[in-house]
Amino acid sequence: MTRKLTAIIERENDGFVALCPELDIASQGDTIDEAKKNLQEALELFFEAASPGEIEERLHDEVYITQVEVAFG
């Protein structure tokens, strides 16, 4: 079985951090591709190890990615 999940990747210092907001699982890498690959591996390991109850408890079915504009300075 497969499922599509969201990967938010951002630069952090000299590398990249990848976050899956549906499960609140993150990973990192030196490149965008490496961070994405490492996140995919972390998610696969989670699904292998987690009980169905833990998956149900942590998995958010609705995630919305958008931008907001704020004033500062």
N, C-alpha and C positions, 0 to 999 in steps of 0.2 A: 504494500500500500504506500502511496506517496501523498504528500500534501504540500501546497505552496505556502510559504511563510515569508514575511517581510524581513528584509535585511537593510538596516540603516547603517551606512558606513561613513565615518568622518575621520579627518586627519587629527591625530593627537601627537604632538611633538614630532618625532622622526618616523612615526608609523601611522597605522590606521586601526581604528576600533570598529568592530561590527556588532550591531545589536539586533536581536530579534525581539521586537516589542510584544509579540503574542505570548511569549514564554518568559520574557525578561532574562534571556541568556545572551551573554556577550563573549566575544573572542577578539583577538588582535592579530596583526601581521605587519610585515614590513612594506607590503604593497596592498593595493585594493584587492587584487585577486587572491593573495595569500590570506588576508583577513576574511574574505568571503568563504574561502575553502575551509579555514579553521572554524568559522562559525557553523558551516554545514556539518563538519565533523562533530563539534560540540552538541549540535542538535540531534544528530544521529545517536550519539552516546547517551544523551538524555532519554530519548525514546526507547533505547535498548534497556536502560536500567530502571526507569521510573515505572511505578505501578499505574494501572489504569486510573485509579483514584487521584494520584498526584498529577497525572496528565490532565485530567478533567478539571482539577482545581486550579492549575496554573495557566491553562490554555485560554486565551482571550480570543473569541471568534471575531470580534469587531475591533479593528484598529484603523484609525484615520490619521493620515499623514497630510499635514497642511502647513502653511506659513501664516504667521501673524506679524503685523507691523506695529512697532512700539517706538515711542519717542524717548530719546535719551540725550544727555549732555547739555 
